[in-house]
Amino acid sequence: MPLTLDARDQALLDGTAGPAAALAMRVVVRTAESMEAEQLLDITGAHIDSCLYHGQAGLDFAQRLADDGAQVSVPTTLNVSSLDLLHPELYRGDDHTRDQARALMNAYEAMGCEPTWTCAPYQMDARPRLGEHVAWAESNAIVFANAVLGARTHRYGDFLDIAAAITGRAPAAGLHLDTARHATIVFDVSAVPAKLLDLDVAYPVIGHHIGKLVGSAVPVIVGAPAGLSEDRLKAIGSAGASSGSLAMFHVVGSTPEAPDLETACGGRVPTDRHMITVAALRTARDQLTTSTNAKLGAISLGTPHYSVPEFARLIELLRDRRIHPDVHAYVNTGRSVAHELDLRGWSTRLADAGVQLVTDTCTYITPVMADIHGTAMTDSAKWAYYAPGNLGLDVTFGSVEDCVESAVRGEVVRDEGVWADA
């Protein structure tokens, strides 16, 4: 059936709310038609990825909307930008790119978006509830909204995200619909030793492995400990969205739409089933490492942005030790989390240890890292996946425990024992 618009949609399309709203509605309508949606639906919020500067076209589009008086109609958060406004001295790019990036940020603020500048809007107090329809962009935010919060968003990208925020409407298609959210592939981790599943490092590796196999399908994980933390679920989703096109997953006993396998699969348990072994995880872990150089030049944590519990673990591991003088240590996080660090006195403790906070952006997309001599190490599968191409760095993936110990010693150290078969 063709797309049917209601009176509000048609009015926006006809320009009764101005040229910016009409342009935004044209984008939404054309997308809905391409997705074979029969109607549009209301959204309660949006998260914008197109505020990250990638070139003149993105700035031109945003400025056209802003100049024509565009205003978002639902609460709208902003993804990372290309600048750290709280630590501007870190920027190592050219002046023209900096000015263009700042102009883009200004345009989105002028449209009424909240200057949150984080890839992890789900770590803020206000976030969508189970069943709410939103229009979120940024790959890890999308998968977290769908899988962990049980909110509903398709995988929206640049320009469509702000168009949905302005109109308050999105196509009634894709992961907004029940049928698209059911799992079609089962991944069983019951053969993985409990000691490995009890460690944070297992979950980005599991996500990386799954993402390479599923593409854009919806998987369900069985055999994992019940009640996985949000940070472990975040790690699965962000890794799978990087190595593949993961936009939703289920973990039986941990995610809201998977109290059991049958429910996660919509009543039909798929025959496509994969047993994940330690050997498979070792292979996946090794795919995230491009370096054999033991000399360490930097560590970068917090991709996606580190949460308060993750900072608590980092401070616990550092104790009263300092980062080696030859190592640069960066942790990416959002403003709301950075504010909490200030209130707890943790920002000072981290600075005293030689750790540099990066806010508003991320080290793999913005030139803020100093000249690195040696390997860069990370606990993030997403950072490990993108940094070699984006930054030209050799990367070693390891646990946060590995990263901290390596940063203190000044050389790469990894606990290989946790990856043993038994």
The 8 nearest C-alpha neighbors of each residue, nearest first, counted from 0:
[[1, 37, 2, 35, 36, 3, 38, 32],
 [2, 0, 37, 3, 35, 36, 32, 38],
 [1, 3, 37, 38, 36, 32, 4, 0],
 [2, 4, 38, 37, 1, 5, 39, 0],
 [5, 3, 8, 9, 38, 2, 6, 39],
 [4, 6, 8, 7, 9, 3, 38, 39],
 [5, 7, 9, 8, 10, 4, 11, 12],
 [8, 6, 10, 9, 5, 11, 4, 12],
 [9, 7, 11, 5, 10, 6, 4, 12],
 [10, 8, 12, 6, 11, 7, 13, 4],
 [9, 11, 13, 7, 12, 8, 15, 6],
 [12, 10, 14, 8, 21, 13, 9, 15],
 [11, 13, 21, 9, 10, 14, 24, 8],
 [14, 12, 10, 11, 15, 9, 21, 16],
 [13, 15, 21, 17, 11, 16, 12, 18],
 [14, 16, 17, 10, 11, 13, 12, 21],
 [17, 15, 14, 11, 20, 18, 21, 10],
 [16, 18, 14, 15, 19, 20, 21, 67],
 [17, 19, 21, 20, 14, 22, 67, 16],
 [20, 18, 64, 22, 69, 21, 67, 17],
 [21, 19, 23, 22, 18, 17, 16, 24],
 [22, 20, 12, 14, 18, 24, 11, 19],
 [23, 21, 25, 19, 24, 20, 18, 26],
 [22, 24, 162, 20, 26, 21, 25, 19],
 [23, 25, 27, 21, 26, 22, 12, 28],
 [26, 24, 28, 22, 23, 27, 29, 21],
 [25, 27, 23, 24, 29, 28, 30, 159],
 [26, 28, 24, 30, 25, 29, 31, 23],
 [29, 27, 31, 25, 30, 26, 24, 32],
 [30, 28, 32, 26, 31, 27, 25, 33],
 [29, 31, 33, 27, 28, 32, 26, 34],
 [30, 32, 170, 28, 34, 36, 33, 29],
 [31, 33, 35, 29, 34, 30, 36, 28],
 [32, 34, 30, 35, 31, 29, 36, 28],
 [33, 35, 31, 32, 36, 30, 172, 173],
 [36, 34, 32, 33, 31, 37, 2, 1],
 [37, 35, 31, 172, 34, 38, 171, 170],
 [38, 36, 2, 1, 3, 0, 35, 171],
 [39, 37, 3, 2, 36, 171, 4, 170],
 [38, 40, 170, 171, 169, 168, 41, 4],
 [41, 39, 168, 169, 171, 170, 42, 38],
 [40, 42, 168, 167, 169, 43, 39, 132],
 [43, 41, 133, 132, 167, 168, 44, 40],
 [42, 44, 133, 73, 132, 41, 131, 74],
 [45, 43, 74, 133, 73, 75, 42, 134],
 [46, 44, 134, 75, 135, 164, 133, 76],
 [45, 47, 135, 76, 75, 77, 136, 134],
 [48, 46, 77, 160, 136, 78, 49, 161],
 [47, 49, 78, 136, 50, 137, 157, 51],
 [48, 50, 157, 51, 47, 158, 57, 52],
 [49, 51, 48, 104, 80, 52, 103, 47],
 [52, 50, 80, 49, 81, 48, 79, 53],
 [51, 53, 100, 54, 81, 50, 103, 80],
 [54, 52, 51, 57, 55, 56, 100, 49],
 [55, 53, 56, 52, 57, 58, 99, 96],
 [54, 56, 58, 57, 59, 53, 99, 52],
 [57, 55, 59, 58, 54, 60, 53, 61],
 [56, 58, 60, 59, 55, 54, 61, 53],
 [57, 59, 55, 61, 103, 56, 60, 62],
 [58, 60, 56, 62, 57, 61, 63, 55],
 [61, 59, 63, 57, 58, 62, 56, 64],
 [62, 60, 64, 58, 63, 59, 106, 65],
 [63, 61, 65, 59, 64, 60, 66, 106],
 [64, 62, 66, 60, 61, 65, 59, 67],
 [63, 65, 19, 61, 67, 69, 62, 66],
 [66, 64, 62, 68, 69, 67, 63, 110],
 [65, 67, 63, 68, 64, 62, 69, 19],
 [68, 66, 64, 65, 19, 69, 63, 18],
 [67, 69, 65, 66, 70, 19, 64, 110],
 [70, 68, 65, 19, 64, 110, 67, 20],
 [71, 69, 110, 111, 165, 72, 68, 65],
 [70, 72, 165, 164, 73, 111, 110, 69],
 [71, 73, 165, 167, 164, 70, 166, 74],
 [72, 74, 44, 71, 43, 164, 75, 167],
 [75, 73, 44, 45, 76, 72, 43, 112],
 [76, 74, 45, 112, 46, 44, 73, 113],
 [75, 77, 46, 113, 112, 115, 47, 45],
 [78, 76, 47, 116, 115, 46, 114, 113],
 [77, 79, 117, 116, 118, 48, 47, 80],
 [80, 78, 116, 360, 117, 359, 118, 51],
 [79, 81, 51, 360, 82, 359, 50, 116],
 [80, 82, 365, 51, 360, 100, 52, 79],
 [83, 81, 80, 84, 360, 359, 365, 100],
 [84, 82, 359, 86, 358, 85, 87, 360],
 [83, 85, 87, 86, 82, 359, 358, 360],
 [84, 86, 83, 87, 358, 359, 357, 334],
 [85, 87, 83, 88, 84, 89, 357, 358],
 [88, 86, 84, 89, 83, 90, 85, 82],
 [87, 89, 86, 90, 91, 83, 367, 85],
 [90, 88, 367, 87, 86, 91, 368, 83],
 [91, 89, 367, 88, 87, 92, 366, 82],
 [92, 90, 366, 367, 89, 93, 368, 369],
 [93, 91, 366, 90, 94, 97, 96, 367],
 [92, 94, 95, 96, 97, 91, 90, 98],
 [93, 95, 97, 96, 98, 92, 99, 91],
 [96, 94, 98, 97, 93, 99, 100, 92],
 [95, 97, 99, 98, 94, 93, 100, 92],
 [96, 98, 94, 100, 95, 99, 101, 93],
 [99, 97, 101, 95, 100, 96, 94, 102],
 [100, 98, 102, 96, 101, 97, 95, 103],
 [99, 101, 103, 97, 52, 102, 98, 81],
 [102, 100, 104, 98, 103, 99, 105, 97],
 [103, 101, 105, 99, 100, 104, 98, 106],
 [102, 104, 100, 106, 101, 105, 58, 50],
 [103, 105, 101, 107, 102, 106, 50, 100],
 [106, 104, 102, 108, 103, 107, 109, 101],
 [107, 105, 109, 103, 104, 108, 62, 65],
 [108, 106, 110, 109, 104, 105, 112, 103],
 [107, 109, 112, 105, 111, 110, 106, 104],
 [110, 108, 106, 107, 111, 105, 65, 112],
 [111, 109, 70, 107, 108, 69, 112, 65],
 [112, 110, 108, 109, 70, 71, 113, 107],
 [113, 111, 108, 75, 76, 110, 107, 114],
 [112, 114, 76, 115, 75, 77, 111, 108],
 [115, 113, 116, 77, 112, 108, 76, 104],
 [114, 116, 77, 113, 117, 76, 334, 78],
 [117, 115, 79, 359, 78, 77, 114, 80],
 [116, 118, 79, 78, 333, 119, 115, 359],
 [117, 119, 78, 79, 120, 303, 140, 304],
 [118, 120, 121, 117, 122, 140, 304, 303],
 [121, 119, 122, 123, 118, 117, 76, 140],
 [120, 122, 119, 123, 126, 140, 144, 143],
 [123, 121, 120, 119, 124, 306, 336, 126],
 [124, 122, 121, 120, 125, 126, 335, 119],
 [123, 125, 126, 122, 121, 120, 335, 127],
 [126, 124, 123, 127, 121, 122, 120, 128],
 [125, 127, 121, 124, 128, 123, 120, 122],
 [128, 126, 150, 131, 129, 125, 148, 133],
 [127, 129, 131, 150, 130, 148, 126, 149],
 [128, 130, 149, 150, 131, 148, 127, 255],
 [129, 131, 150, 149, 151, 128, 132, 127],
 [132, 130, 150, 128, 129, 151, 127, 133],
 [131, 133, 151, 42, 150, 152, 43, 130],
 [134, 132, 42, 44, 152, 43, 45, 151],
 [135, 133, 45, 152, 160, 44, 46, 163],
 [136, 134, 46, 45, 141, 133, 152, 155],
 [135, 137, 155, 48, 156, 47, 46, 141],
 [138, 136, 48, 140, 139, 141, 118, 135],
 [137, 139, 141, 140, 240, 136, 142, 237],
 [138, 140, 237, 142, 141, 137, 143, 236],
 [141, 139, 143, 137, 138, 142, 119, 144],
 [142, 140, 138, 144, 139, 143, 135, 136],
 [141, 143, 246, 247, 145, 139, 144, 140],
 [144, 142, 147, 140, 146, 141, 145, 139],
 [145, 143, 148, 141, 150, 142, 146, 147],
 [146, 144, 149, 150, 142, 151, 143, 247],
 [147, 145, 247, 143, 248, 149, 142, 144],
 [146, 148, 143, 254, 149, 144, 145, 255],
 [149, 147, 144, 150, 129, 146, 145, 128],
 [150, 148, 129, 145, 146, 147, 130, 255],
 [151, 149, 130, 129, 131, 145, 144, 148],
 [152, 150, 132, 175, 145, 131, 133, 130],
 [153, 151, 133, 134, 175, 174, 132, 135],
 [152, 154, 174, 155, 173, 175, 151, 134],
 [155, 153, 141, 246, 136, 152, 156, 135],
 [156, 154, 136, 153, 160, 135, 159, 134],
 [157, 155, 136, 159, 160, 158, 154, 48],
 [156, 158, 49, 159, 160, 48, 155, 136],
 [159, 157, 160, 161, 162, 49, 156, 60],
 [160, 158, 162, 157, 161, 156, 163, 155],
 [159, 161, 158, 163, 162, 47, 157, 156],
 [162, 160, 164, 163, 158, 159, 165, 47],
 [163, 161, 23, 159, 165, 164, 160, 158],
 [162, 164, 166, 168, 160, 161, 167, 165],
 [163, 165, 161, 71, 167, 162, 45, 166],
 [166, 164, 71, 72, 162, 163, 167, 70],
 [167, 165, 163, 168, 164, 162, 24, 72],
 [166, 168, 164, 163, 42, 72, 165, 41],
 [169, 167, 41, 166, 163, 40, 42, 39],
 [168, 170, 39, 40, 163, 171, 27, 41],
 [171, 169, 39, 31, 172, 36, 40, 38],
 [172, 170, 39, 40, 36, 38, 175, 169],
 [171, 173, 36, 170, 175, 176, 174, 34],
 [172, 174, 175, 153, 179, 176, 171, 34],
 [175, 173, 153, 176, 179, 180, 152, 151],
 [174, 176, 151, 173, 172, 152, 171, 153],
 [177, 175, 174, 178, 179, 172, 173, 180],
 [178, 176, 180, 179, 175, 181, 174, 265],
 [177, 179, 180, 176, 181, 265, 174, 173],
 [180, 178, 174, 177, 181, 176, 173, 175],
 [181, 179, 177, 178, 174, 182, 176, 217],
 [182, 180, 264, 265, 179, 263, 178, 183],
 [183, 181, 264, 217, 218, 219, 184, 263],
 [182, 184, 269, 217, 218, 181, 264, 216],
 [183, 185, 218, 271, 182, 272, 269, 219],
 [186, 184, 272, 219, 218, 220, 273, 271],
 [187, 185, 220, 273, 274, 272, 219, 221],
 [186, 188, 274, 221, 222, 189, 220, 275],
 [189, 187, 222, 275, 190, 191, 223, 221],
 [188, 190, 222, 191, 187, 223, 221, 192],
 [191, 189, 188, 276, 192, 275, 274, 187],
 [190, 192, 188, 189, 277, 276, 193, 195],
 [193, 191, 194, 195, 421, 190, 196, 420],
 [192, 194, 196, 195, 197, 191, 189, 224],
 [193, 195, 197, 192, 196, 198, 417, 191],
 [196, 194, 197, 198, 193, 192, 417, 201],
 [195, 197, 193, 198, 194, 201, 192, 191],
 [196, 198, 194, 195, 193, 199, 201, 224],
 [199, 197, 195, 196, 200, 201, 194, 202],
 [200, 198, 201, 202, 231, 197, 398, 196],
 [199, 201, 398, 198, 202, 203, 204, 397],
 [202, 200, 204, 199, 198, 196, 203, 205],
 [201, 203, 205, 204, 235, 200, 234, 231],
 [204, 202, 234, 235, 206, 205, 238, 380],
 [205, 203, 207, 202, 206, 201, 284, 283],
 [206, 204, 202, 208, 203, 207, 201, 209],
 [205, 207, 235, 239, 238, 203, 209, 204],
 [206, 208, 238, 239, 204, 210, 205, 209],
 [209, 207, 205, 206, 211, 210, 283, 204],
 [208, 210, 206, 212, 211, 207, 213, 205],
 [211, 209, 239, 243, 242, 207, 212, 213],
 [210, 212, 243, 242, 209, 208, 213, 207],
 [211, 213, 209, 210, 214, 208, 243, 242],
 [214, 212, 216, 210, 215, 211, 209, 243],
 [215, 213, 243, 244, 216, 212, 210, 245],
 [214, 216, 244, 245, 213, 217, 246, 243],
 [215, 217, 213, 214, 218, 183, 245, 184],
 [218, 216, 182, 248, 247, 183, 215, 184],
 [219, 217, 184, 182, 248, 185, 183, 249],
 [218, 220, 249, 185, 250, 182, 248, 186],
 [221, 219, 250, 186, 187, 185, 249, 251],
 [222, 220, 187, 251, 223, 186, 250, 188],
 [221, 223, 189, 188, 187, 224, 220, 251],
 [224, 222, 221, 188, 225, 189, 220, 196],
 [225, 223, 227, 226, 222, 196, 252, 197],
 [226, 224, 252, 253, 227, 223, 251, 250],
 [225, 227, 253, 252, 228, 224, 254, 223],
 [226, 228, 253, 225, 231, 224, 229, 232],
 [229, 227, 231, 230, 226, 232, 253, 233],
 [228, 230, 232, 231, 233, 227, 147, 234],
 [231, 229, 233, 228, 232, 234, 306, 309],
 [232, 230, 234, 228, 233, 229, 202, 199],
 [231, 233, 229, 235, 234, 230, 236, 228],
 [232, 234, 230, 236, 231, 235, 229, 237],
 [235, 233, 203, 231, 232, 237, 236, 202],
 [236, 234, 206, 203, 232, 202, 238, 233],
 [237, 235, 239, 233, 238, 234, 142, 240],
 [236, 238, 139, 240, 234, 239, 235, 233],
 [239, 237, 207, 206, 381, 241, 380, 240],
 [240, 238, 210, 206, 207, 236, 242, 241],
 [239, 241, 245, 244, 237, 243, 238, 138],
 [242, 240, 238, 239, 243, 381, 237, 244],
 [241, 243, 210, 239, 211, 207, 240, 238],
 [244, 242, 210, 214, 211, 240, 241, 239],
 [245, 243, 215, 240, 214, 246, 210, 241],
 [244, 246, 240, 215, 239, 243, 247, 210],
 [247, 245, 142, 141, 244, 154, 240, 215],
 [248, 246, 142, 146, 145, 217, 245, 249],
 [249, 247, 218, 217, 146, 219, 250, 246],
 [248, 250, 219, 254, 257, 146, 220, 251],
 [251, 249, 220, 253, 254, 219, 252, 221],
 [252, 250, 257, 259, 221, 253, 258, 260],
 [251, 253, 225, 258, 226, 250, 257, 254],
 [254, 252, 226, 250, 227, 225, 251, 255],
 [253, 255, 147, 250, 257, 256, 249, 146],
 [256, 254, 257, 149, 253, 147, 258, 148],
 [255, 257, 254, 263, 258, 149, 249, 262],
 [256, 258, 263, 251, 259, 254, 255, 262],
 [259, 257, 252, 251, 256, 262, 255, 260],
 [260, 258, 257, 251, 262, 261, 263, 252],
 [261, 259, 263, 262, 251, 264, 257, 258],
 [260, 262, 266, 264, 263, 259, 268, 265],
 [263, 261, 265, 264, 260, 259, 266, 257],
 [264, 262, 257, 260, 261, 265, 181, 182],
 [263, 265, 182, 181, 261, 262, 267, 266],
 [266, 264, 262, 181, 263, 267, 261, 182],
 [265, 267, 261, 264, 262, 268, 263, 260],
 [268, 266, 264, 265, 269, 261, 262, 183],
 [267, 269, 264, 261, 266, 270, 260, 183],
 [270, 268, 271, 183, 184, 267, 185, 272],
 [269, 271, 272, 268, 184, 185, 183, 267],
 [272, 270, 184, 269, 185, 273, 183, 186],
 [271, 273, 185, 270, 184, 186, 274, 269],
 [274, 272, 186, 187, 185, 275, 271, 184],
 [273, 275, 187, 186, 276, 188, 272, 190],
 [276, 274, 188, 187, 273, 279, 186, 190],
 [277, 275, 279, 278, 191, 190, 274, 280],
 [276, 278, 280, 279, 191, 420, 281, 418],
 [277, 279, 281, 276, 280, 282, 420, 418],
 [280, 278, 282, 276, 277, 281, 283, 275],
 [281, 279, 283, 277, 282, 278, 284, 204],
 [280, 282, 284, 278, 283, 279, 277, 285],
 [281, 283, 285, 279, 280, 284, 286, 278],
 [284, 282, 280, 286, 281, 285, 208, 204],
 [285, 283, 281, 287, 286, 282, 204, 280],
 [284, 286, 282, 287, 288, 283, 281, 396],
 [287, 285, 283, 284, 288, 282, 289, 384],
 [288, 286, 285, 284, 383, 396, 384, 380],
 [287, 289, 395, 285, 396, 394, 286, 290],
 [288, 290, 394, 393, 395, 287, 291, 286],
 [291, 289, 393, 292, 394, 288, 395, 374],
 [290, 292, 293, 289, 395, 374, 288, 393],
 [291, 293, 290, 294, 374, 373, 295, 411],
 [294, 292, 411, 410, 295, 291, 374, 373],
 [295, 293, 410, 373, 292, 374, 411, 296],
 [296, 294, 410, 374, 373, 409, 411, 297],
 [295, 297, 373, 326, 372, 371, 374, 375],
 [298, 296, 327, 375, 326, 328, 295, 376],
 [297, 299, 376, 328, 375, 377, 329, 327],
 [300, 298, 329, 377, 330, 328, 376, 297],
 [301, 299, 330, 377, 378, 302, 329, 331],
 [300, 302, 305, 304, 331, 303, 330, 332],
 [303, 301, 304, 379, 382, 300, 381, 331],
 [302, 304, 301, 118, 305, 119, 237, 139],
 [303, 305, 332, 301, 302, 331, 119, 333],
 [304, 306, 301, 332, 309, 331, 303, 310],
 [307, 305, 309, 308, 310, 336, 304, 122],
 [306, 308, 310, 309, 311, 336, 305, 340],
 [309, 307, 311, 310, 306, 312, 305, 230],
 [310, 308, 312, 306, 311, 307, 305, 313],
 [311, 309, 313, 307, 312, 308, 314, 306],
 [310, 312, 308, 314, 309, 313, 315, 307],
 [311, 313, 315, 309, 310, 314, 316, 308],
 [314, 312, 310, 316, 315, 311, 317, 309],
 [315, 313, 317, 311, 316, 312, 318, 310],
 [314, 316, 312, 318, 313, 317, 311, 310],
 [317, 315, 313, 314, 318, 312, 403, 400],
 [316, 318, 314, 320, 315, 319, 313, 403],
 [317, 319, 315, 316, 320, 314, 313, 321],
 [318, 320, 317, 321, 352, 314, 348, 316],
 [321, 319, 317, 318, 352, 322, 407, 316],
 [322, 320, 352, 353, 407, 323, 319, 317],
 [321, 323, 407, 353, 406, 352, 324, 326],
 [322, 324, 407, 409, 326, 325, 406, 408],
 [323, 325, 326, 322, 327, 409, 353, 321],
 [326, 324, 323, 296, 409, 327, 295, 297],
 [327, 325, 296, 297, 323, 324, 406, 409],
 [326, 328, 297, 296, 298, 329, 325, 369],
 [327, 329, 298, 354, 297, 355, 299, 326],
 [330, 328, 299, 355, 356, 354, 298, 300],
 [329, 331, 300, 356, 301, 299, 357, 355],
 [332, 330, 301, 357, 304, 361, 358, 356],
 [331, 333, 304, 305, 358, 301, 357, 330],
 [334, 332, 117, 336, 358, 335, 304, 359],
 [333, 335, 337, 336, 338, 358, 115, 332],
 [334, 336, 338, 337, 333, 339, 123, 115],
 [335, 337, 339, 338, 334, 333, 307, 340],
 [338, 336, 334, 340, 339, 335, 333, 341],
 [339, 337, 341, 335, 336, 340, 334, 342],
 [338, 340, 342, 336, 341, 337, 343, 335],
 [341, 339, 345, 337, 343, 338, 346, 342],
 [340, 342, 344, 338, 339, 346, 343, 345],
 [343, 341, 339, 340, 344, 338, 345, 346],
 [344, 342, 340, 345, 341, 339, 346, 338],
 [345, 343, 341, 342, 346, 347, 340, 348],
 [344, 346, 340, 348, 347, 343, 341, 349],
 [347, 345, 349, 341, 340, 348, 344, 350],
 [346, 348, 350, 345, 349, 344, 351, 341],
 [347, 349, 345, 351, 346, 350, 352, 344],
 [348, 350, 352, 354, 346, 351, 347, 345],
 [351, 349, 347, 353, 354, 352, 348, 346],
 [350, 352, 348, 349, 353, 347, 354, 321],
 [351, 353, 321, 349, 350, 354, 322, 348],
 [352, 354, 350, 322, 351, 321, 349, 355],
 [353, 355, 328, 350, 349, 352, 329, 356],
 [356, 354, 329, 328, 350, 330, 357, 353],
 [357, 355, 330, 329, 331, 354, 358, 332],
 [356, 358, 331, 330, 332, 355, 329, 83],
 [357, 359, 332, 333, 360, 83, 331, 334],
 [360, 358, 116, 83, 79, 117, 80, 333],
 [359, 361, 79, 80, 358, 83, 81, 82],
 [362, 360, 363, 331, 364, 365, 357, 79],
 [361, 363, 365, 364, 367, 368, 366, 360],
 [362, 364, 386, 361, 365, 382, 389, 390],
 [365, 363, 362, 361, 366, 389, 81, 360],
 [364, 366, 362, 81, 367, 363, 361, 360],
 [367, 365, 91, 92, 368, 90, 362, 364],
 [366, 368, 90, 89, 91, 365, 362, 369],
 [367, 369, 366, 362, 370, 89, 371, 91],
 [368, 370, 371, 367, 327, 91, 366, 89],
 [371, 369, 372, 368, 296, 327, 297, 367],
 [372, 370, 296, 369, 373, 297, 375, 374],
 [373, 371, 296, 370, 374, 295, 294, 297],
 [374, 372, 296, 295, 294, 371, 375, 292],
 [373, 375, 295, 296, 393, 394, 294, 292],
 [374, 376, 297, 394, 298, 296, 393, 395],
 [377, 375, 298, 395, 394, 396, 297, 374],
 [376, 378, 299, 396, 379, 298, 300, 397],
 [377, 379, 398, 397, 399, 396, 300, 380],
 [380, 378, 382, 381, 377, 302, 383, 300],
 [379, 381, 383, 238, 382, 203, 384, 378],
 [380, 382, 384, 238, 379, 383, 241, 237],
 [383, 381, 379, 385, 384, 380, 386, 302],
 [382, 384, 380, 381, 287, 386, 385, 379],
 [383, 385, 381, 382, 380, 386, 287, 241],
 [386, 384, 382, 383, 388, 387, 389, 381],
 [385, 387, 389, 390, 363, 388, 382, 383],
 [388, 386, 391, 392, 390, 389, 385, 393],
 [389, 387, 386, 391, 390, 385, 392, 384],
 [388, 390, 386, 387, 391, 385, 363, 364],
 [391, 389, 386, 392, 387, 388, 363, 364],
 [390, 392, 387, 388, 389, 393, 386, 394],
 [393, 391, 387, 390, 394, 386, 375, 374],
 [392, 394, 290, 374, 289, 387, 375, 391],
 [395, 393, 375, 289, 288, 290, 376, 374],
 [394, 396, 288, 376, 290, 375, 289, 377],
 [397, 395, 377, 288, 376, 378, 287, 383],
 [398, 396, 378, 401, 377, 402, 413, 399],
 [397, 399, 401, 200, 378, 400, 402, 396],
 [398, 400, 402, 401, 378, 403, 397, 313],
 [399, 401, 398, 403, 402, 404, 316, 397],
 [402, 400, 398, 413, 404, 399, 397, 403],
 [403, 401, 399, 405, 400, 404, 406, 398],
 [404, 402, 406, 400, 405, 401, 399, 407],
 [403, 405, 407, 401, 406, 402, 400, 408],
 [404, 406, 411, 412, 402, 408, 410, 403],
 [407, 405, 403, 409, 322, 404, 408, 323],
 [406, 408, 322, 323, 404, 405, 409, 321],
 [409, 407, 405, 406, 410, 323, 404, 322],
 [410, 408, 406, 323, 295, 405, 407, 326],
 [411, 409, 295, 294, 405, 293, 408, 412],
 [410, 412, 405, 293, 295, 294, 413, 409],
 [411, 413, 405, 401, 410, 404, 414, 402],
 [414, 412, 401, 415, 397, 411, 398, 405],
 [413, 415, 416, 417, 401, 412, 418, 397],
 [416, 414, 417, 418, 413, 419, 412, 397],
 [415, 417, 418, 419, 414, 413, 420, 421],
 [416, 418, 415, 419, 195, 414, 194, 420],
 [419, 417, 416, 415, 420, 281, 277, 195],
 [420, 418, 416, 421, 417, 415, 277, 278],
 [421, 419, 277, 418, 192, 278, 191, 276],
 [420, 419, 192, 191, 418, 194, 277, 417]]
